[in-house]
Amino acid sequence: MKGAWVMSEEIDRVVGICKDFVRSMYETEKAISRMDEVLSSDEMRETLGRVLAWIQETDEIPESSFTREISREIIGQLSGVIALKDYQGSADYYIG
């Protein structure tokens, strides 16, 4: 049954991409949360400014893509980790 095999292959491909995305997001979280250990406040601002400028200016992501806005939001949220070093996760069950 060829159709089932193609569907399974596509499901596996999408699941793999999503897993890579989550792993990458965690690596980003770790990098951002450790910036204050090696960078000054000005250097941290410059670093995040460069990332946000790249998100805005890159040709790698279509301007109409949700990815630009979502990326800015995620970077902003993750940079809050620097100020909240003792963060233990949300008490809301649906957030985790």
PDB file with one MODEL, atoms N, CA, C and O in Angstrom:
MODEL        1
ATOM      1  N   MET A   1       0.849  -1.182   0.000  1.00  0.00           N
ATOM      2  CA  MET A   1       0.000   0.000   0.000  1.00  0.00           C
ATOM      3  C   MET A   1       0.893   1.244   0.000  1.00  0.00           C
ATOM      4  O   MET A   1       1.331   1.701   1.056  1.00  0.00           O
ATOM      5  N   LYS A   2       1.150   1.768  -1.153  1.00  0.00           N
ATOM      6  CA  LYS A   2       2.098   2.868  -1.329  1.00  0.00           C
ATOM      7  C   LYS A   2       1.658   4.142  -0.613  1.00  0.00           C
ATOM      8  O   LYS A   2       2.489   4.819  -0.008  1.00  0.00           O
ATOM      9  N   GLY A   3       0.369   4.484  -0.667  1.00  0.00           N
ATOM     10  CA  GLY A   3      -0.116   5.712  -0.042  1.00  0.00           C
ATOM     11  C   GLY A   3       0.150   5.772   1.442  1.00  0.00           C
ATOM     12  O   GLY A   3       0.516   6.824   1.966  1.00  0.00           O
ATOM     13  N   ALA A   4      -0.030   4.648   2.135  1.00  0.00           N
ATOM     14  CA  ALA A   4       0.211   4.599   3.580  1.00  0.00           C
ATOM     15  C   ALA A   4       1.690   4.820   3.877  1.00  0.00           C
ATOM     16  O   ALA A   4       2.037   5.506   4.839  1.00  0.00           O
ATOM     17  N   TRP A   5       2.561   4.240   3.054  1.00  0.00           N
ATOM     18  CA  TRP A   5       3.989   4.400   3.272  1.00  0.00           C
ATOM     19  C   TRP A   5       4.412   5.857   3.085  1.00  0.00           C
ATOM     20  O   TRP A   5       5.197   6.381   3.875  1.00  0.00           O
ATOM     21  N   VAL A   6       3.899   6.508   2.049  1.00  0.00           N
ATOM     22  CA  VAL A   6       4.221   7.913   1.794  1.00  0.00           C
ATOM     23  C   VAL A   6       3.726   8.774   2.947  1.00  0.00           C
ATOM     24  O   VAL A   6       4.429   9.682   3.390  1.00  0.00           O
ATOM     25  N   MET A   7       2.509   8.493   3.441  1.00  0.00           N
ATOM     26  CA  MET A   7       1.953   9.259   4.550  1.00  0.00           C
ATOM     27  C   MET A   7       2.833   9.102   5.786  1.00  0.00           C
ATOM     28  O   MET A   7       3.153  10.084   6.455  1.00  0.00           O
ATOM     29  N   SER A   8       3.223   7.862   6.087  1.00  0.00           N
ATOM     30  CA  SER A   8       4.068   7.608   7.242  1.00  0.00           C
ATOM     31  C   SER A   8       5.414   8.319   7.100  1.00  0.00           C
ATOM     32  O   SER A   8       5.931   8.881   8.066  1.00  0.00           O
ATOM     33  N   GLU A   9       5.970   8.291   5.903  1.00  0.00           N
ATOM     34  CA  GLU A   9       7.242   8.971   5.651  1.00  0.00           C
ATOM     35  C   GLU A   9       7.096  10.477   5.879  1.00  0.00           C
ATOM     36  O   GLU A   9       7.978  11.103   6.467  1.00  0.00           O
ATOM     37  N   GLU A  10       6.009  11.050   5.425  1.00  0.00           N
ATOM     38  CA  GLU A  10       5.775  12.489   5.609  1.00  0.00           C
ATOM     39  C   GLU A  10       5.557  12.814   7.079  1.00  0.00           C
ATOM     40  O   GLU A  10       6.061  13.821   7.578  1.00  0.00           O
ATOM     41  N   ILE A  11       4.811  11.968   7.772  1.00  0.00           N
ATOM     42  CA  ILE A  11       4.600  12.172   9.212  1.00  0.00           C
ATOM     43  C   ILE A  11       5.941  12.144   9.926  1.00  0.00           C
ATOM     44  O   ILE A  11       6.226  13.025  10.737  1.00  0.00           O
ATOM     45  N   ASP A  12       6.760  11.154   9.640  1.00  0.00           N
ATOM     46  CA  ASP A  12       8.082  11.046  10.271  1.00  0.00           C
ATOM     47  C   ASP A  12       8.941  12.260   9.960  1.00  0.00           C
ATOM     48  O   ASP A  12       9.670  12.735  10.830  1.00  0.00           O
ATOM     49  N   ARG A  13       8.870  12.769   8.740  1.00  0.00           N
ATOM     50  CA  ARG A  13       9.659  13.941   8.347  1.00  0.00           C
ATOM     51  C   ARG A  13       9.232  15.170   9.152  1.00  0.00           C
ATOM     52  O   ARG A  13      10.075  15.902   9.669  1.00  0.00           O
ATOM     53  N   VAL A  14       7.920  15.392   9.255  1.00  0.00           N
ATOM     54  CA  VAL A  14       7.412  16.557   9.989  1.00  0.00           C
ATOM     55  C   VAL A  14       7.736  16.434  11.486  1.00  0.00           C
ATOM     56  O   VAL A  14       8.161  17.403  12.116  1.00  0.00           O
ATOM     57  N   VAL A  15       7.535  15.251  12.040  1.00  0.00           N
ATOM     58  CA  VAL A  15       7.861  15.032  13.459  1.00  0.00           C
ATOM     59  C   VAL A  15       9.348  15.294  13.691  1.00  0.00           C
ATOM     60  O   VAL A  15       9.713  15.923  14.684  1.00  0.00           O
ATOM     61  N   GLY A  16      10.199  14.826  12.801  1.00  0.00           N
ATOM     62  CA  GLY A  16      11.637  15.057  12.936  1.00  0.00           C
ATOM     63  C   GLY A  16      12.004  16.532  12.894  1.00  0.00           C
ATOM     64  O   GLY A  16      12.828  16.995  13.682  1.00  0.00           O
ATOM     65  N   ILE A  17      11.394  17.266  11.978  1.00  0.00           N
ATOM     66  CA  ILE A  17      11.650  18.707  11.886  1.00  0.00           C
ATOM     67  C   ILE A  17      11.207  19.406  13.177  1.00  0.00           C
ATOM     68  O   ILE A  17      11.913  20.275  13.687  1.00  0.00           O
ATOM     69  N   CYS A  18      10.048  19.027  13.698  1.00  0.00           N
ATOM     70  CA  CYS A  18       9.549  19.635  14.938  1.00  0.00           C
ATOM     71  C   CYS A  18      10.462  19.315  16.124  1.00  0.00           C
ATOM     72  O   CYS A  18      10.724  20.175  16.965  1.00  0.00           O
ATOM     73  N   LYS A  19      10.937  18.082  16.182  1.00  0.00           N
ATOM     74  CA  LYS A  19      11.869  17.716  17.257  1.00  0.00           C
ATOM     75  C   LYS A  19      13.150  18.540  17.160  1.00  0.00           C
ATOM     76  O   LYS A  19      13.654  19.032  18.170  1.00  0.00           O
ATOM     77  N   ASP A  20      13.675  18.691  15.939  1.00  0.00           N
ATOM     78  CA  ASP A  20      14.873  19.511  15.747  1.00  0.00           C
ATOM     79  C   ASP A  20      14.631  20.947  16.192  1.00  0.00           C
ATOM     80  O   ASP A  20      15.500  21.570  16.801  1.00  0.00           O
ATOM     81  N   PHE A  21      13.445  21.470  15.884  1.00  0.00           N
ATOM     82  CA  PHE A  21      13.085  22.827  16.278  1.00  0.00           C
ATOM     83  C   PHE A  21      13.107  22.972  17.794  1.00  0.00           C
ATOM     84  O   PHE A  21      13.676  23.930  18.318  1.00  0.00           O
ATOM     85  N   VAL A  22      12.493  22.033  18.498  1.00  0.00           N
ATOM     86  CA  VAL A  22      12.434  22.110  19.960  1.00  0.00           C
ATOM     87  C   VAL A  22      13.831  21.979  20.553  1.00  0.00           C
ATOM     88  O   VAL A  22      14.180  22.710  21.479  1.00  0.00           O
ATOM     89  N   ARG A  23      14.626  21.065  20.034  1.00  0.00           N
ATOM     90  CA  ARG A  23      16.003  20.926  20.525  1.00  0.00           C
ATOM     91  C   ARG A  23      16.801  22.207  20.288  1.00  0.00           C
ATOM     92  O   ARG A  23      17.557  22.643  21.156  1.00  0.00           O
ATOM     93  N   SER A  24      16.631  22.796  19.126  1.00  0.00           N
ATOM     94  CA  SER A  24      17.321  24.038  18.805  1.00  0.00           C
ATOM     95  C   SER A  24      16.871  25.173  19.720  1.00  0.00           C
ATOM     96  O   SER A  24      17.681  25.992  20.156  1.00  0.00           O
ATOM     97  N   MET A  25      15.582  25.212  20.004  1.00  0.00           N
ATOM     98  CA  MET A  25      15.065  26.245  20.897  1.00  0.00           C
ATOM     99  C   MET A  25      15.676  26.085  22.297  1.00  0.00           C
ATOM    100  O   MET A  25      15.997  27.076  22.953  1.00  0.00           O
ATOM    101  N   TYR A  26      15.833  24.842  22.747  1.00  0.00           N
ATOM    102  CA  TYR A  26      16.449  24.613  24.051  1.00  0.00           C
ATOM    103  C   TYR A  26      17.914  25.056  24.052  1.00  0.00           C
ATOM    104  O   TYR A  26      18.385  25.645  25.026  1.00  0.00           O
ATOM    105  N   GLU A  27      18.632  24.773  22.962  1.00  0.00           N
ATOM    106  CA  GLU A  27      20.022  25.235  22.852  1.00  0.00           C
ATOM    107  C   GLU A  27      20.085  26.765  22.898  1.00  0.00           C
ATOM    108  O   GLU A  27      20.984  27.342  23.509  1.00  0.00           O
ATOM    109  N   THR A  28      19.116  27.410  22.244  1.00  0.00           N
ATOM    110  CA  THR A  28      19.038  28.872  22.263  1.00  0.00           C
ATOM    111  C   THR A  28      18.788  29.366  23.683  1.00  0.00           C
ATOM    112  O   THR A  28      19.420  30.322  24.132  1.00  0.00           O
ATOM    113  N   GLU A  29      17.868  28.714  24.388  1.00  0.00           N
ATOM    114  CA  GLU A  29      17.573  29.084  25.774  1.00  0.00           C
ATOM    115  C   GLU A  29      18.829  28.983  26.637  1.00  0.00           C
ATOM    116  O   GLU A  29      19.120  29.888  27.418  1.00  0.00           O
ATOM    117  N   LYS A  30      19.572  27.884  26.498  1.00  0.00           N
ATOM    118  CA  LYS A  30      20.786  27.720  27.294  1.00  0.00           C
ATOM    119  C   LYS A  30      21.807  28.808  26.972  1.00  0.00           C
ATOM    120  O   LYS A  30      22.428  29.368  27.875  1.00  0.00           O
ATOM    121  N   ALA A  31      21.978  29.102  25.696  1.00  0.00           N
ATOM    122  CA  ALA A  31      22.959  30.122  25.302  1.00  0.00           C
ATOM    123  C   ALA A  31      22.577  31.496  25.842  1.00  0.00           C
ATOM    124  O   ALA A  31      23.420  32.217  26.376  1.00  0.00           O
ATOM    125  N   ILE A  32      21.310  31.852  25.702  1.00  0.00           N
ATOM    126  CA  ILE A  32      20.856  33.160  26.180  1.00  0.00           C
ATOM    127  C   ILE A  32      20.937  33.235  27.697  1.00  0.00           C
ATOM    128  O   ILE A  32      21.353  34.256  28.245  1.00  0.00           O
ATOM    129  N   SER A  33      20.549  32.179  28.372  1.00  0.00           N
ATOM    130  CA  SER A  33      20.526  32.223  29.841  1.00  0.00           C
ATOM    131  C   SER A  33      21.928  32.271  30.445  1.00  0.00           C
ATOM    132  O   SER A  33      22.087  32.639  31.608  1.00  0.00           O
ATOM    133  N   ARG A  34      22.937  31.905  29.670  1.00  0.00           N
ATOM    134  CA  ARG A  34      24.318  31.922  30.170  1.00  0.00           C
ATOM    135  C   ARG A  34      25.099  33.157  29.726  1.00  0.00           C
ATOM    136  O   ARG A  34      26.258  33.330  30.104  1.00  0.00           O
ATOM    137  N   MET A  35      24.474  34.004  28.934  1.00  0.00           N
ATOM    138  CA  MET A  35      25.195  35.178  28.420  1.00  0.00           C
ATOM    139  C   MET A  35      25.746  36.042  29.538  1.00  0.00           C
ATOM    140  O   MET A  35      26.855  36.566  29.430  1.00  0.00           O
ATOM    141  N   ASP A  36      24.976  36.197  30.619  1.00  0.00           N
ATOM    142  CA  ASP A  36      25.419  37.089  31.690  1.00  0.00           C
ATOM    143  C   ASP A  36      26.651  36.568  32.427  1.00  0.00           C
ATOM    144  O   ASP A  36      27.272  37.299  33.199  1.00  0.00           O
ATOM    145  N   GLU A  37      27.002  35.316  32.191  1.00  0.00           N
ATOM    146  CA  GLU A  37      28.198  34.749  32.817  1.00  0.00           C
ATOM    147  C   GLU A  37      29.478  35.203  32.121  1.00  0.00           C
ATOM    148  O   GLU A  37      30.556  35.164  32.714  1.00  0.00           O
ATOM    149  N   VAL A  38      29.362  35.636  30.858  1.00  0.00           N
ATOM    150  CA  VAL A  38      30.568  35.999  30.099  1.00  0.00           C
ATOM    151  C   VAL A  38      30.487  37.358  29.414  1.00  0.00           C
ATOM    152  O   VAL A  38      31.507  37.890  28.976  1.00  0.00           O
ATOM    153  N   LEU A  39      29.287  37.925  29.317  1.00  0.00           N
ATOM    154  CA  LEU A  39      29.125  39.201  28.628  1.00  0.00           C
ATOM    155  C   LEU A  39      28.648  40.285  29.587  1.00  0.00           C
ATOM    156  O   LEU A  39      27.928  40.018  30.549  1.00  0.00           O
ATOM    157  N   SER A  40      29.064  41.501  29.303  1.00  0.00           N
ATOM    158  CA  SER A  40      28.565  42.639  30.069  1.00  0.00           C
ATOM    159  C   SER A  40      27.128  42.940  29.630  1.00  0.00           C
ATOM    160  O   SER A  40      26.649  42.388  28.639  1.00  0.00           O
ATOM    161  N   SER A  41      26.455  43.805  30.361  1.00  0.00           N
ATOM    162  CA  SER A  41      25.087  44.192  29.996  1.00  0.00           C
ATOM    163  C   SER A  41      25.040  44.788  28.596  1.00  0.00           C
ATOM    164  O   SER A  41      24.141  44.479  27.814  1.00  0.00           O
ATOM    165  N   ASP A  42      26.010  45.642  28.282  1.00  0.00           N
ATOM    166  CA  ASP A  42      26.053  46.246  26.947  1.00  0.00           C
ATOM    167  C   ASP A  42      26.270  45.184  25.861  1.00  0.00           C
ATOM    168  O   ASP A  42      25.659  45.247  24.794  1.00  0.00           O
ATOM    169  N   GLU A  43      27.141  44.211  26.141  1.00  0.00           N
ATOM    170  CA  GLU A  43      27.393  43.152  25.170  1.00  0.00           C
ATOM    171  C   GLU A  43      26.155  42.262  24.984  1.00  0.00           C
ATOM    172  O   GLU A  43      25.874  41.813  23.873  1.00  0.00           O
ATOM    173  N   MET A  44      25.430  42.014  26.056  1.00  0.00           N
ATOM    174  CA  MET A  44      24.203  41.219  25.951  1.00  0.00           C
ATOM    175  C   MET A  44      23.178  41.954  25.098  1.00  0.00           C
ATOM    176  O   MET A  44      22.532  41.349  24.242  1.00  0.00           O
ATOM    177  N   ARG A  45      23.026  43.260  25.326  1.00  0.00           N
ATOM    178  CA  ARG A  45      22.098  44.060  24.517  1.00  0.00           C
ATOM    179  C   ARG A  45      22.515  44.051  23.048  1.00  0.00           C
ATOM    180  O   ARG A  45      21.677  43.916  22.156  1.00  0.00           O
ATOM    181  N   GLU A  46      23.819  44.196  22.807  1.00  0.00           N
ATOM    182  CA  GLU A  46      24.313  44.173  21.425  1.00  0.00           C
ATOM    183  C   GLU A  46      24.034  42.823  20.772  1.00  0.00           C
ATOM    184  O   GLU A  46      23.607  42.765  19.619  1.00  0.00           O
ATOM    185  N   THR A  47      24.274  41.743  21.503  1.00  0.00           N
ATOM    186  CA  THR A  47      24.039  40.401  20.976  1.00  0.00           C
ATOM    187  C   THR A  47      22.581  40.215  20.591  1.00  0.00           C
ATOM    188  O   THR A  47      22.282  39.791  19.475  1.00  0.00           O
ATOM    189  N   LEU A  48      21.675  40.528  21.503  1.00  0.00           N
ATOM    190  CA  LEU A  48      20.251  40.378  21.221  1.00  0.00           C
ATOM    191  C   LEU A  48      19.812  41.330  20.118  1.00  0.00           C
ATOM    192  O   LEU A  48      18.954  40.981  19.308  1.00  0.00           O
ATOM    193  N   GLY A  49      20.389  42.527  20.077  1.00  0.00           N
ATOM    194  CA  GLY A  49      20.082  43.475  19.010  1.00  0.00           C
ATOM    195  C   GLY A  49      20.490  42.947  17.651  1.00  0.00           C
ATOM    196  O   GLY A  49      19.763  43.119  16.673  1.00  0.00           O
ATOM    197  N   ARG A  50      21.640  42.310  17.579  1.00  0.00           N
ATOM    198  CA  ARG A  50      22.091  41.722  16.309  1.00  0.00           C
ATOM    199  C   ARG A  50      21.157  40.600  15.861  1.00  0.00           C
ATOM    200  O   ARG A  50      20.825  40.490  14.681  1.00  0.00           O
ATOM    201  N   VAL A  51      20.740  39.770  16.817  1.00  0.00           N
ATOM    202  CA  VAL A  51      19.830  38.666  16.480  1.00  0.00           C
ATOM    203  C   VAL A  51      18.512  39.228  15.953  1.00  0.00           C
ATOM    204  O   VAL A  51      18.011  38.784  14.920  1.00  0.00           O
ATOM    205  N   LEU A  52      17.954  40.202  16.666  1.00  0.00           N
ATOM    206  CA  LEU A  52      16.676  40.779  16.249  1.00  0.00           C
ATOM    207  C   LEU A  52      16.795  41.503  14.916  1.00  0.00           C
ATOM    208  O   LEU A  52      15.871  41.462  14.104  1.00  0.00           O
ATOM    209  N   ALA A  53      17.929  42.166  14.683  1.00  0.00           N
ATOM    210  CA  ALA A  53      18.146  42.834  13.391  1.00  0.00           C
ATOM    211  C   ALA A  53      18.217  41.800  12.273  1.00  0.00           C
ATOM    212  O   ALA A  53      17.662  42.010  11.194  1.00  0.00           O
ATOM    213  N   TRP A  54      18.904  40.676  12.529  1.00  0.00           N
ATOM    214  CA  TRP A  54      18.984  39.626  11.516  1.00  0.00           C
ATOM    215  C   TRP A  54      17.590  39.083  11.202  1.00  0.00           C
ATOM    216  O   TRP A  54      17.246  38.890  10.036  1.00  0.00           O
ATOM    217  N   ILE A  55      16.794  38.837  12.233  1.00  0.00           N
ATOM    218  CA  ILE A  55      15.434  38.332  12.010  1.00  0.00           C
ATOM    219  C   ILE A  55      14.663  39.292  11.110  1.00  0.00           C
ATOM    220  O   ILE A  55      13.932  38.857  10.221  1.00  0.00           O
ATOM    221  N   GLN A  56      14.822  40.573  11.333  1.00  0.00           N
ATOM    222  CA  GLN A  56      14.097  41.585  10.557  1.00  0.00           C
ATOM    223  C   GLN A  56      14.606  41.690   9.113  1.00  0.00           C
ATOM    224  O   GLN A  56      13.826  41.900   8.185  1.00  0.00           O
ATOM    225  N   GLU A  57      15.912  41.542   8.940  1.00  0.00           N
ATOM    226  CA  GLU A  57      16.523  41.855   7.647  1.00  0.00           C
ATOM    227  C   GLU A  57      16.804  40.651   6.749  1.00  0.00           C
ATOM    228  O   GLU A  57      17.028  40.827   5.551  1.00  0.00           O
ATOM    229  N   THR A  58      16.798  39.458   7.285  1.00  0.00           N
ATOM    230  CA  THR A  58      17.222  38.300   6.498  1.00  0.00           C
ATOM    231  C   THR A  58      16.303  38.021   5.316  1.00  0.00           C
ATOM    232  O   THR A  58      15.090  38.218   5.379  1.00  0.00           O
ATOM    233  N   ASP A  59      16.924  37.558   4.241  1.00  0.00           N
ATOM    234  CA  ASP A  59      16.162  37.107   3.071  1.00  0.00           C
ATOM    235  C   ASP A  59      15.846  35.615   3.172  1.00  0.00           C
ATOM    236  O   ASP A  59      15.147  35.065   2.320  1.00  0.00           O
ATOM    237  N   GLU A  60      16.362  34.965   4.212  1.00  0.00           N
ATOM    238  CA  GLU A  60      16.156  33.530   4.382  1.00  0.00           C
ATOM    239  C   GLU A  60      14.733  33.192   4.820  1.00  0.00           C
ATOM    240  O   GLU A  60      14.282  32.059   4.657  1.00  0.00           O
ATOM    241  N   ILE A  61      14.033  34.170   5.371  1.00  0.00           N
ATOM    242  CA  ILE A  61      12.666  33.967   5.859  1.00  0.00           C
ATOM    243  C   ILE A  61      11.760  34.956   5.135  1.00  0.00           C
ATOM    244  O   ILE A  61      12.018  36.159   5.164  1.00  0.00           O
ATOM    245  N   PRO A  62      10.710  34.473   4.488  1.00  0.00           N
ATOM    246  CA  PRO A  62       9.804  35.393   3.787  1.00  0.00           C
ATOM    247  C   PRO A  62       9.216  36.436   4.744  1.00  0.00           C
ATOM    248  O   PRO A  62       8.894  36.130   5.892  1.00  0.00           O
ATOM    249  N   GLU A  63       9.083  37.660   4.256  1.00  0.00           N
ATOM    250  CA  GLU A  63       8.540  38.731   5.093  1.00  0.00           C
ATOM    251  C   GLU A  63       7.137  38.421   5.581  1.00  0.00           C
ATOM    252  O   GLU A  63       6.744  38.879   6.654  1.00  0.00           O
ATOM    253  N   SER A  64       6.376  37.656   4.819  1.00  0.00           N
ATOM    254  CA  SER A  64       5.003  37.339   5.193  1.00  0.00           C
ATOM    255  C   SER A  64       4.896  36.152   6.156  1.00  0.00           C
ATOM    256  O   SER A  64       3.793  35.765   6.541  1.00  0.00           O
ATOM    257  N   SER A  65       6.026  35.581   6.542  1.00  0.00           N
ATOM    258  CA  SER A  65       6.031  34.399   7.394  1.00  0.00           C
ATOM    259  C   SER A  65       5.762  34.768   8.861  1.00  0.00           C
ATOM    260  O   SER A  65       6.218  35.803   9.347  1.00  0.00           O
ATOM    261  N   PHE A  66       5.020  33.908   9.545  1.00  0.00           N
ATOM    262  CA  PHE A  66       4.814  34.086  10.984  1.00  0.00           C
ATOM    263  C   PHE A  66       6.123  33.907  11.749  1.00  0.00           C
ATOM    264  O   PHE A  66       6.249  34.358  12.887  1.00  0.00           O
ATOM    265  N   THR A  67       7.077  33.261  11.132  1.00  0.00           N
ATOM    266  CA  THR A  67       8.334  32.946  11.796  1.00  0.00           C
ATOM    267  C   THR A  67       9.037  34.187  12.321  1.00  0.00           C
ATOM    268  O   THR A  67       9.606  34.151  13.412  1.00  0.00           O
ATOM    269  N   ARG A  68       9.012  35.266  11.581  1.00  0.00           N
ATOM    270  CA  ARG A  68       9.682  36.491  12.040  1.00  0.00           C
ATOM    271  C   ARG A  68       9.098  36.975  13.369  1.00  0.00           C
ATOM    272  O   ARG A  68       9.838  37.222  14.321  1.00  0.00           O
ATOM    273  N   GLU A  69       7.794  37.108  13.431  1.00  0.00           N
ATOM    274  CA  GLU A  69       7.147  37.612  14.646  1.00  0.00           C
ATOM    275  C   GLU A  69       7.313  36.639  15.804  1.00  0.00           C
ATOM    276  O   GLU A  69       7.634  37.038  16.923  1.00  0.00           O
ATOM    277  N   ILE A  70       7.092  35.372  15.525  1.00  0.00           N
ATOM    278  CA  ILE A  70       7.216  34.372  16.582  1.00  0.00           C
ATOM    279  C   ILE A  70       8.654  34.313  17.094  1.00  0.00           C
ATOM    280  O   ILE A  70       8.873  34.172  18.297  1.00  0.00           O
ATOM    281  N   SER A  71       9.621  34.418  16.209  1.00  0.00           N
ATOM    282  CA  SER A  71      11.028  34.394  16.614  1.00  0.00           C
ATOM    283  C   SER A  71      11.354  35.563  17.532  1.00  0.00           C
ATOM    284  O   SER A  71      12.039  35.398  18.540  1.00  0.00           O
ATOM    285  N   ARG A  72      10.861  36.742  17.180  1.00  0.00           N
ATOM    286  CA  ARG A  72      11.091  37.908  18.046  1.00  0.00           C
ATOM    287  C   ARG A  72      10.493  37.678  19.428  1.00  0.00           C
ATOM    288  O   ARG A  72      11.110  38.006  20.441  1.00  0.00           O
ATOM    289  N   GLU A  73       9.295  37.117  19.465  1.00  0.00           N
ATOM    290  CA  GLU A  73       8.630  36.847  20.746  1.00  0.00           C
ATOM    291  C   GLU A  73       9.409  35.824  21.569  1.00  0.00           C
ATOM    292  O   GLU A  73       9.620  36.011  22.768  1.00  0.00           O
ATOM    293  N   ILE A  74       9.831  34.747  20.918  1.00  0.00           N
ATOM    294  CA  ILE A  74      10.568  33.708  21.638  1.00  0.00           C
ATOM    295  C   ILE A  74      11.887  34.245  22.171  1.00  0.00           C
ATOM    296  O   ILE A  74      12.224  34.004  23.330  1.00  0.00           O
ATOM    297  N   ILE A  75      12.632  34.961  21.355  1.00  0.00           N
ATOM    298  CA  ILE A  75      13.904  35.547  21.802  1.00  0.00           C
ATOM    299  C   ILE A  75      13.655  36.480  22.983  1.00  0.00           C
ATOM    300  O   ILE A  75      14.411  36.462  23.955  1.00  0.00           O
ATOM    301  N   GLY A  76      12.614  37.286  22.911  1.00  0.00           N
ATOM    302  CA  GLY A  76      12.272  38.185  24.019  1.00  0.00           C
ATOM    303  C   GLY A  76      11.952  37.422  25.295  1.00  0.00           C
ATOM    304  O   GLY A  76      12.419  37.778  26.377  1.00  0.00           O
ATOM    305  N   GLN A  77      11.158  36.378  25.161  1.00  0.00           N
ATOM    306  CA  GLN A  77      10.807  35.575  26.336  1.00  0.00           C
ATOM    307  C   GLN A  77      12.037  34.874  26.911  1.00  0.00           C
ATOM    308  O   GLN A  77      12.234  34.865  28.126  1.00  0.00           O
ATOM    309  N   LEU A  78      12.856  34.294  26.056  1.00  0.00           N
ATOM    310  CA  LEU A  78      14.044  33.595  26.540  1.00  0.00           C
ATOM    311  C   LEU A  78      15.045  34.540  27.177  1.00  0.00           C
ATOM    312  O   LEU A  78      15.745  34.151  28.111  1.00  0.00           O
ATOM    313  N   SER A  79      15.129  35.776  26.692  1.00  0.00           N
ATOM    314  CA  SER A  79      16.070  36.724  27.292  1.00  0.00           C
ATOM    315  C   SER A  79      15.622  37.112  28.704  1.00  0.00           C
ATOM    316  O   SER A  79      16.435  37.591  29.494  1.00  0.00           O
ATOM    317  N   GLY A  80      14.360  36.917  29.027  1.00  0.00           N
ATOM    318  CA  GLY A  80      13.887  37.156  30.390  1.00  0.00           C
ATOM    319  C   GLY A  80      14.513  36.196  31.386  1.00  0.00           C
ATOM    320  O   GLY A  80      14.542  36.480  32.584  1.00  0.00           O
ATOM    321  N   VAL A  81      15.012  35.068  30.910  1.00  0.00           N
ATOM    322  CA  VAL A  81      15.650  34.083  31.777  1.00  0.00           C
ATOM    323  C   VAL A  81      16.852  34.705  32.486  1.00  0.00           C
ATOM    324  O   VAL A  81      17.161  34.337  33.619  1.00  0.00           O
ATOM    325  N   ILE A  82      17.522  35.630  31.834  1.00  0.00           N
ATOM    326  CA  ILE A  82      18.689  36.276  32.432  1.00  0.00           C
ATOM    327  C   ILE A  82      18.296  36.967  33.739  1.00  0.00           C
ATOM    328  O   ILE A  82      19.026  36.897  34.728  1.00  0.00           O
ATOM    329  N   ALA A  83      17.149  37.628  33.736  1.00  0.00           N
ATOM    330  CA  ALA A  83      16.690  38.337  34.926  1.00  0.00           C
ATOM    331  C   ALA A  83      16.062  37.405  35.954  1.00  0.00           C
ATOM    332  O   ALA A  83      15.994  37.743  37.136  1.00  0.00           O
ATOM    333  N   LEU A  84      15.606  36.247  35.520  1.00  0.00           N
ATOM    334  CA  LEU A  84      14.908  35.313  36.409  1.00  0.00           C
ATOM    335  C   LEU A  84      15.702  34.018  36.550  1.00  0.00           C
ATOM    336  O   LEU A  84      15.228  32.952  36.158  1.00  0.00           O
ATOM    337  N   LYS A  85      16.899  34.105  37.104  1.00  0.00           N
ATOM    338  CA  LYS A  85      17.786  32.948  37.192  1.00  0.00           C
ATOM    339  C   LYS A  85      17.191  31.796  37.993  1.00  0.00           C
ATOM    340  O   LYS A  85      17.573  30.645  37.781  1.00  0.00           O
ATOM    341  N   ASP A  86      16.270  32.077  38.902  1.00  0.00           N
ATOM    342  CA  ASP A  86      15.694  31.018  39.728  1.00  0.00           C
ATOM    343  C   ASP A  86      14.380  30.473  39.171  1.00  0.00           C
ATOM    344  O   ASP A  86      13.646  29.793  39.888  1.00  0.00           O
ATOM    345  N   TYR A  87      14.068  30.762  37.897  1.00  0.00           N
ATOM    346  CA  TYR A  87      12.815  30.328  37.284  1.00  0.00           C
ATOM    347  C   TYR A  87      12.729  28.805  37.281  1.00  0.00           C
ATOM    348  O   TYR A  87      13.660  28.128  36.844  1.00  0.00           O
ATOM    349  N   GLN A  88      11.620  28.271  37.764  1.00  0.00           N
ATOM    350  CA  GLN A  88      11.428  26.828  37.871  1.00  0.00           C
ATOM    351  C   GLN A  88      10.309  26.314  36.987  1.00  0.00           C
ATOM    352  O   GLN A  88       9.871  25.177  37.164  1.00  0.00           O
ATOM    353  N   GLY A  89       9.842  27.090  36.063  1.00  0.00           N
ATOM    354  CA  GLY A  89       8.745  26.682  35.185  1.00  0.00           C
ATOM    355  C   GLY A  89       7.437  27.268  35.674  1.00  0.00           C
ATOM    356  O   GLY A  89       7.344  27.794  36.783  1.00  0.00           O
ATOM    357  N   SER A  90       6.433  27.165  34.829  1.00  0.00           N
ATOM    358  CA  SER A  90       5.127  27.734  35.133  1.00  0.00           C
ATOM    359  C   SER A  90       4.308  26.766  35.979  1.00  0.00           C
ATOM    360  O   SER A  90       4.428  25.548  35.848  1.00  0.00           O
ATOM    361  N   ALA A  91       3.482  27.326  36.842  1.00  0.00           N
ATOM    362  CA  ALA A  91       2.561  26.513  37.640  1.00  0.00           C
ATOM    363  C   ALA A  91       1.329  26.134  36.816  1.00  0.00           C
ATOM    364  O   ALA A  91       0.553  25.270  37.224  1.00  0.00           O
ATOM    365  N   ASP A  92       1.146  26.773  35.662  1.00  0.00           N
ATOM    366  CA  ASP A  92       0.009  26.466  34.801  1.00  0.00           C
ATOM    367  C   ASP A  92       0.261  25.145  34.091  1.00  0.00           C
ATOM    368  O   ASP A  92       1.263  24.998  33.390  1.00  0.00           O
ATOM    369  N   TYR A  93      -0.642  24.183  34.266  1.00  0.00           N
ATOM    370  CA  TYR A  93      -0.451  22.850  33.701  1.00  0.00           C
ATOM    371  C   TYR A  93      -0.347  22.854  32.180  1.00  0.00           C
ATOM    372  O   TYR A  93       0.329  21.998  31.609  1.00  0.00           O
ATOM    373  N   TYR A  94      -0.997  23.793  31.519  1.00  0.00           N
ATOM    374  CA  TYR A  94      -0.980  23.807  30.058  1.00  0.00           C
ATOM    375  C   TYR A  94       0.259  24.474  29.502  1.00  0.00           C
ATOM    376  O   TYR A  94       0.497  24.404  28.297  1.00  0.00           O
ATOM    377  N   ILE A  95       1.052  25.116  30.334  1.00  0.00           N
ATOM    378  CA  ILE A  95       2.295  25.747  29.893  1.00  0.00           C
ATOM    379  C   ILE A  95       3.474  24.820  30.192  1.00  0.00           C
ATOM    380  O   ILE A  95       4.392  24.711  29.379  1.00  0.00           O
ATOM    381  N   GLY A  96       3.460  24.179  31.302  1.00  0.00           N
ATOM    382  CA  GLY A  96       4.521  23.227  31.626  1.00  0.00           C
ATOM    383  C   GLY A  96       5.518  23.854  32.485  1.00  0.00           C
ATOM    384  O   GLY A  96       6.495  23.211  32.868  1.00  0.00           O
TER     385      GLY A  96
ENDMDL
END
